[in-house]
Amino acid sequence: MFVIGLLAQCATDRTIDMPTGVFREKVSGDAVELRIVARASQNAIARQSPAMMRTTSCRAARDMLHAELQNGFYVQASENFASTAINLYQGGKFCEIVGQYNPAGLGPDLKSRAINLDQIR
């Protein structure tokens, strides 16, 4: 019984680093799903501040996404890209932004689910 409790405690105390960066996956035709994962600042993690971790990890993910959409591959990114999810992991230590880019344009269903990334602080 003691061993099981000890193992459970060790498993919950351990945090796993997630891979960070821009991940692309072809969805259909020319449509691409983008997943951007960023880590909170070292200062926010050291302070163990959930609010600071959420803020810095999501700001970093947003900045990475904006930089990605500025490269020449994405035509009219402001019209052809929609963010569809923002996920937080490990209490905000990691922020993931998920979205879809389609050079042919986005359908109304995707546009209606789009998240305004300028609201992330």
C-alpha atoms as an extended CHARMM CRD file, in Angstrom:
* protein
*
       121  EXT
         1         1  MET       CA              0.0000000000        0.0000000000        0.0000000000  PROA      1               0.0000000000
         2         2  PHE       CA              2.8170000000        2.4250000000        0.8650000000  PROA      2               0.0000000000
         3         3  VAL       CA              4.6240000000        1.6690000000       -2.4030000000  PROA      3               0.0000000000
         4         4  ILE       CA              1.5120000000        2.4010000000       -4.4730000000  PROA      4               0.0000000000
         5         5  GLY       CA              0.9970000000        5.7240000000       -2.6790000000  PROA      5               0.0000000000
         6         6  LEU       CA              4.6440000000        6.6470000000       -3.2140000000  PROA      6               0.0000000000
         7         7  LEU       CA              4.4720000000        5.7890000000       -6.9170000000  PROA      7               0.0000000000
         8         8  ALA       CA              1.2930000000        7.8140000000       -7.3490000000  PROA      8               0.0000000000
         9         9  GLN       CA              2.8960000000       10.7920000000       -5.6080000000  PROA      9               0.0000000000
        10        10  CYS       CA              5.9890000000       10.6150000000       -7.8170000000  PROA      10              0.0000000000
        11        11  ALA       CA              3.8830000000       10.3840000000      -10.9640000000  PROA      11              0.0000000000
        12        12  THR       CA              1.8450000000       13.4780000000      -10.1260000000  PROA      12              0.0000000000
        13        13  ASP       CA              4.8570000000       15.5600000000       -9.0530000000  PROA      13              0.0000000000
        14        14  ARG       CA              6.7420000000       14.9510000000      -12.2840000000  PROA      14              0.0000000000
        15        15  THR       CA              6.3310000000       17.4870000000      -15.0550000000  PROA      15              0.0000000000
        16        16  ILE       CA              7.1890000000       16.6610000000      -18.6110000000  PROA      16              0.0000000000
        17        17  ASP       CA              8.5930000000       19.2110000000      -21.0270000000  PROA      17              0.0000000000
        18        18  MET       CA              6.5900000000       19.4350000000      -24.2190000000  PROA      18              0.0000000000
        19        19  PRO       CA              8.1610000000       19.9630000000      -27.6120000000  PROA      19              0.0000000000
        20        20  THR       CA              7.7680000000       23.6000000000      -28.6140000000  PROA      20              0.0000000000
        21        21  GLY       CA              7.6300000000       25.1750000000      -32.0360000000  PROA      21              0.0000000000
        22        22  VAL       CA              5.4200000000       25.2660000000      -35.1150000000  PROA      22              0.0000000000
        23        23  PHE       CA              3.9130000000       21.9790000000      -36.2530000000  PROA      23              0.0000000000
        24        24  ARG       CA              2.1850000000       21.6360000000      -39.6240000000  PROA      24              0.0000000000
        25        25  GLU       CA             -0.1310000000       18.8780000000      -40.7950000000  PROA      25              0.0000000000
        26        26  LYS       CA             -1.8990000000       18.7050000000      -44.1470000000  PROA      26              0.0000000000
        27        27  VAL       CA             -5.6480000000       18.4250000000      -43.5680000000  PROA      27              0.0000000000
        28        28  SER       CA             -7.1250000000       18.1690000000      -47.0690000000  PROA      28              0.0000000000
        29        29  GLY       CA             -6.2750000000       19.6170000000      -50.4460000000  PROA      29              0.0000000000
        30        30  ASP       CA             -4.0640000000       22.6180000000      -49.7310000000  PROA      30              0.0000000000
        31        31  ALA       CA             -5.4460000000       23.1660000000      -46.2120000000  PROA      31              0.0000000000
        32        32  VAL       CA             -2.8980000000       22.9740000000      -43.3930000000  PROA      32              0.0000000000
        33        33  GLU       CA             -3.4760000000       22.6920000000      -39.6570000000  PROA      33              0.0000000000
        34        34  LEU       CA             -0.9560000000       24.6660000000      -37.6240000000  PROA      34              0.0000000000
        35        35  ARG       CA             -0.1580000000       23.8690000000      -33.9990000000  PROA      35              0.0000000000
        36        36  ILE       CA              2.0770000000       26.3400000000      -32.2150000000  PROA      36              0.0000000000
        37        37  VAL       CA              3.3750000000       25.3530000000      -28.7870000000  PROA      37              0.0000000000
        38        38  ALA       CA              5.3350000000       27.7870000000      -26.6300000000  PROA      38              0.0000000000
        39        39  ARG       CA              6.7470000000       27.6860000000      -23.1070000000  PROA      39              0.0000000000
        40        40  ALA       CA              6.2950000000       30.2860000000      -20.3710000000  PROA      40              0.0000000000
        41        41  SER       CA              9.1710000000       32.5500000000      -19.4040000000  PROA      41              0.0000000000
        42        42  GLN       CA             11.7550000000       31.1820000000      -16.9940000000  PROA      42              0.0000000000
        43        43  ASN       CA             10.8680000000       33.9860000000      -14.5540000000  PROA      43              0.0000000000
        44        44  ALA       CA              7.1660000000       33.0180000000      -14.5320000000  PROA      44              0.0000000000
        45        45  ILE       CA              8.0240000000       29.3470000000      -14.0080000000  PROA      45              0.0000000000
        46        46  ALA       CA             10.4760000000       30.1570000000      -11.2080000000  PROA      46              0.0000000000
        47        47  ARG       CA              7.8140000000       32.2370000000       -9.4540000000  PROA      47              0.0000000000
        48        48  GLN       CA              5.2930000000       29.4200000000       -9.9670000000  PROA      48              0.0000000000
        49        49  SER       CA              2.7290000000       32.0280000000      -10.9540000000  PROA      49              0.0000000000
        50        50  PRO       CA             -0.0740000000       30.4650000000      -13.0280000000  PROA      50              0.0000000000
        51        51  ALA       CA             -1.1920000000       33.8820000000      -14.3170000000  PROA      51              0.0000000000
        52        52  MET       CA              2.3300000000       34.8450000000      -15.4210000000  PROA      52              0.0000000000
        53        53  MET       CA              2.8950000000       31.4250000000      -16.9800000000  PROA      53              0.0000000000
        54        54  ARG       CA             -0.3630000000       31.6420000000      -18.9670000000  PROA      54              0.0000000000
        55        55  THR       CA              0.4200000000       35.1770000000      -20.0900000000  PROA      55              0.0000000000
        56        56  THR       CA              4.0060000000       34.5510000000      -21.1710000000  PROA      56              0.0000000000
        57        57  SER       CA              3.4010000000       31.1590000000      -22.8080000000  PROA      57              0.0000000000
        58        58  CYS       CA              0.3920000000       32.3900000000      -24.8080000000  PROA      58              0.0000000000
        59        59  ARG       CA              2.1370000000       35.6110000000      -25.7910000000  PROA      59              0.0000000000
        60        60  ALA       CA              5.1050000000       33.5670000000      -27.0300000000  PROA      60              0.0000000000
        61        61  ALA       CA              2.7880000000       31.2220000000      -28.9710000000  PROA      61              0.0000000000
        62        62  ARG       CA              0.9720000000       34.1890000000      -30.5110000000  PROA      62              0.0000000000
        63        63  ASP       CA              4.2770000000       35.8120000000      -31.5190000000  PROA      63              0.0000000000
        64        64  MET       CA              5.4820000000       32.5280000000      -33.0590000000  PROA      64              0.0000000000
        65        65  LEU       CA              2.2240000000       32.2340000000      -35.0110000000  PROA      65              0.0000000000
        66        66  HSD       CA              2.4680000000       35.8000000000      -36.3170000000  PROA      66              0.0000000000
        67        67  ALA       CA              6.0800000000       35.1770000000      -37.4070000000  PROA      67              0.0000000000
        68        68  GLU       CA              5.0580000000       31.9250000000      -39.1240000000  PROA      68              0.0000000000
        69        69  LEU       CA              2.2250000000       33.6220000000      -41.0140000000  PROA      69              0.0000000000
        70        70  GLN       CA              4.6140000000       36.3610000000      -42.2230000000  PROA      70              0.0000000000
        71        71  ASN       CA              6.7550000000       33.9700000000      -44.2600000000  PROA      71              0.0000000000
        72        72  GLY       CA              6.0390000000       33.7770000000      -47.9850000000  PROA      72              0.0000000000
        73        73  PHE       CA              4.1590000000       30.4680000000      -47.8850000000  PROA      73              0.0000000000
        74        74  TYR       CA              0.9240000000       31.9260000000      -46.5090000000  PROA      74              0.0000000000
        75        75  VAL       CA             -1.0120000000       34.0360000000      -49.0300000000  PROA      75              0.0000000000
        76        76  GLN       CA             -3.4500000000       36.5380000000      -47.4930000000  PROA      76              0.0000000000
        77        77  ALA       CA             -3.0280000000       34.9340000000      -44.0870000000  PROA      77              0.0000000000
        78        78  SER       CA             -5.3770000000       37.4320000000      -42.4430000000  PROA      78              0.0000000000
        79        79  GLU       CA             -8.2100000000       36.1130000000      -44.6360000000  PROA      79              0.0000000000
        80        80  ASN       CA             -7.1650000000       32.4820000000      -45.0420000000  PROA      80              0.0000000000
        81        81  PHE       CA             -6.1710000000       31.5310000000      -41.4830000000  PROA      81              0.0000000000
        82        82  ALA       CA             -8.3810000000       30.9910000000      -38.4400000000  PROA      82              0.0000000000
        83        83  SER       CA             -7.3490000000       30.0370000000      -34.9180000000  PROA      83              0.0000000000
        84        84  THR       CA             -9.7400000000       27.4150000000      -33.5940000000  PROA      84              0.0000000000
        85        85  ALA       CA             -8.3680000000       26.4950000000      -30.1550000000  PROA      85              0.0000000000
        86        86  ILE       CA             -6.0840000000       27.6800000000      -27.4000000000  PROA      86              0.0000000000
        87        87  ASN       CA             -4.9670000000       24.9740000000      -24.9790000000  PROA      87              0.0000000000
        88        88  LEU       CA             -2.9970000000       25.3520000000      -21.7590000000  PROA      88              0.0000000000
        89        89  TYR       CA             -0.8860000000       22.5690000000      -20.2750000000  PROA      89              0.0000000000
        90        90  GLN       CA              0.7960000000       22.1380000000      -16.9040000000  PROA      90              0.0000000000
        91        91  GLY       CA             -0.9400000000       25.0820000000      -15.2910000000  PROA      91              0.0000000000
        92        92  GLY       CA             -0.1040000000       27.4400000000      -18.1450000000  PROA      92              0.0000000000
        93        93  LYS       CA              3.5550000000       26.4760000000      -18.4700000000  PROA      93              0.0000000000
        94        94  PHE       CA              2.7980000000       25.6110000000      -22.0990000000  PROA      94              0.0000000000
        95        95  CYS       CA              0.3080000000       27.2590000000      -24.4580000000  PROA      95              0.0000000000
        96        96  GLU       CA             -0.8340000000       25.7030000000      -27.7170000000  PROA      96              0.0000000000
        97        97  ILE       CA             -2.6290000000       27.6210000000      -30.4490000000  PROA      97              0.0000000000
        98        98  VAL       CA             -4.3510000000       25.5020000000      -33.0920000000  PROA      98              0.0000000000
        99        99  GLY       CA             -5.5990000000       26.8920000000      -36.3680000000  PROA      99              0.0000000000
       100       100  GLN       CA             -6.1870000000       26.1610000000      -40.0030000000  PROA      100             0.0000000000
       101       101  TYR       CA             -4.8530000000       27.8400000000      -43.1340000000  PROA      101             0.0000000000
       102       102  ASN       CA             -6.4070000000       27.3090000000      -46.5470000000  PROA      102             0.0000000000
       103       103  PRO       CA             -5.1350000000       29.3420000000      -49.5260000000  PROA      103             0.0000000000
       104       104  ALA       CA             -8.5000000000       28.8170000000      -51.2460000000  PROA      104             0.0000000000
       105       105  GLY       CA            -10.2490000000       30.5530000000      -48.3510000000  PROA      105             0.0000000000
       106       106  LEU       CA            -11.9880000000       29.4100000000      -45.2050000000  PROA      106             0.0000000000
       107       107  GLY       CA            -15.5160000000       28.0960000000      -45.0830000000  PROA      107             0.0000000000
       108       108  PRO       CA            -18.1440000000       29.8980000000      -42.9880000000  PROA      108             0.0000000000
       109       109  ASP       CA            -18.0940000000       27.1520000000      -40.3460000000  PROA      109             0.0000000000
       110       110  LEU       CA            -14.3840000000       27.7180000000      -39.6990000000  PROA      110             0.0000000000
       111       111  LYS       CA            -14.7000000000       31.5070000000      -39.7720000000  PROA      111             0.0000000000
       112       112  SER       CA            -17.4840000000       31.3730000000      -37.1830000000  PROA      112             0.0000000000
       113       113  ARG       CA            -15.2450000000       29.4110000000      -34.7730000000  PROA      113             0.0000000000
       114       114  ALA       CA            -12.2150000000       31.6700000000      -35.2240000000  PROA      114             0.0000000000
       115       115  ILE       CA            -10.5620000000       33.0360000000      -32.0820000000  PROA      115             0.0000000000
       116       116  ASN       CA             -9.2900000000       36.6180000000      -32.0350000000  PROA      116             0.0000000000
       117       117  LEU       CA             -5.6420000000       36.2320000000      -31.0020000000  PROA      117             0.0000000000
       118       118  ASP       CA             -5.2790000000       39.9460000000      -30.2980000000  PROA      118             0.0000000000
       119       119  GLN       CA             -7.3010000000       39.3400000000      -27.1330000000  PROA      119             0.0000000000
       120       120  ILE       CA             -4.5200000000       37.1810000000      -25.6870000000  PROA      120             0.0000000000
       121       121  ARG       CA             -2.5220000000       39.1560000000      -23.1750000000  PROA      121             0.0000000000
